[in-house]
Amino acid sequence: MAADDRLMAEPPLFALLQRGVRWSSDEFVKRLTAAGVGAITPAHGTVLAHLDADTALSIAELARRADVTRQTMHRAVTQLIDEGLLASAPGPGFPRSTLISLTAAGCRRREVAVEIFHDLEQELSERLGAETLAQLRQTLTKAWPR
């Protein structure tokens, strides 16, 4: 079977993964808009995923948890502070340390986003079945453990 015939018969795995990412991203943005909440970029999502109403972390700790550079995290945090979703307060110890926390608006956006992700996962479970979705999660975790 020629390479072109294989592509037509069975799409490449990466094309299928990309299709899944596109579906989830498009649905996520559409539902955020319907909920009256501004969009969340992937970089902003990375920050919001590591904070909750009771958590304040340094930029260095957020970067470590998200597995990105401090510079990348600092840029995303600055944007979210400017949007009123995060607050910055002096931290203990080193005079220049700051702790980043969610504002009330940030908590709301995070809560809406978490609920949407839960709903999308439920839809995927209905499409694939709970057992298949659990296997998919396990497989993807094994492939990319961080």
N, C-alpha and C positions, 0 to 999 in steps of 0.2 A: 504494500500500500504506500503510495507516494505521500510525502509530507503534507501537501495541500489537501489530499483526501482525508488524512487523519484530522486536520484542523476543521474540516467541514463536518466530519462525523462526530468528533468529540472536541469541544472547545478546550483550549489550554487552561490548566488549573488557575493560572494567574488572571486570566480573563474572567473566570468565574468568581474569584476572590474580589476582583475589582468591581464586578457587577453587584456583588453583595455589599461592598462598601458604599457604592454609589446609591443603592436602594436605601440603605440605612441612613446615609447622610441626607439624602433628599427628603425622606420621610421625617427625619428629626427636625430639619429646618422648617418644613411645612407645618409640623405640629407646634413648634415653638411659636411661629407666627400666628397660628390659630389660637394659641393660648395667650396671645398678647405680650409675649416675652421676646426681647431682642435675640438675634442669632448669637450663637456661641461658636467661635472658631475652634479648630482642633487645639490650638495653643491655649486658648482660654479654658477649654474643657479639661486640659491637663492640669491646670491650676485648681479649678473648682473640684476636680475629682479627689483632691488630697486635703480639702478643707471641709469642715462642717461647722455648725453654729457654735460648737464648744471647743474648736481647735484654732490655735494661733501658732503659726510656724515661721521660722526664718526663711528667707529666700534660699539659702544654702540647703536647708532641709527639704524644702519643696522641690528643689532641683534634684537632690539625691533620690527622693521618692519617685520622681517622674523620669529619672534617668536622662536628664538633659543638662546642659551647662548652666552655670549660675547666670551667665549673661542672657541666655535664652529665657530663663525663668524671670529674670529681672525685667526684661522687655514686656513679657506677657502680664506680669504683676502691675507694672506701671500703667499699661493700657486699662487694666481692670480697675485700678484706683481712679484713673481719670474718668471712667464710666460710672463710678460710684458703687461698684460691686465689691470692692475690697477696701479695707482700711489698714493703715500702717501705724504702728505705735512703737515707742522705744522698748527694746528688749532688755532683759537683765544681763549683767556682765559687761561685756565689751561695749564701750560708749557708742559705737556706731551701729551696733546690732539693732535690728528692727524685727518686729513680729507682724506677720500678715494675717489678717482675719477677714471673715465675710461680714459685709454690712447686711442690714435687713433686706435690701434689694438683691444682694448677692445670694443670700439664703433662699429667697424666693425663686430666683432664676435656677439655682442648683436643684431645689426641690422639684420644680417643673421638669427640668432636664432628666433627673433620676426617674421620675414617673414615666416620662416618654420612653426612656431606654427600657424600662420594665415592660411597658406595653409593646414595644417593638420586639422584645425577646419573646413575649407571650405569643405574638403573631407568628414569629418564626417557629416556635414550638408547635403551634397548630398546623403549620405547613409541613414540618418535618417529623413531628412526633417528639415527645419529651425525651425518649431514650436516644434518638438520633441526635437531638440538640445537645444532650449531655456528652455524647461521644465526640461531637464536633468541638465542644468546649475543651474537652480533655485533649483532643488531637492538636488543636491550635495552641493550647497551653504548653504542650510538649514541644511543639515546633518553635515557639517563641516564649520561653519561660518567664521573661521579665515583664 
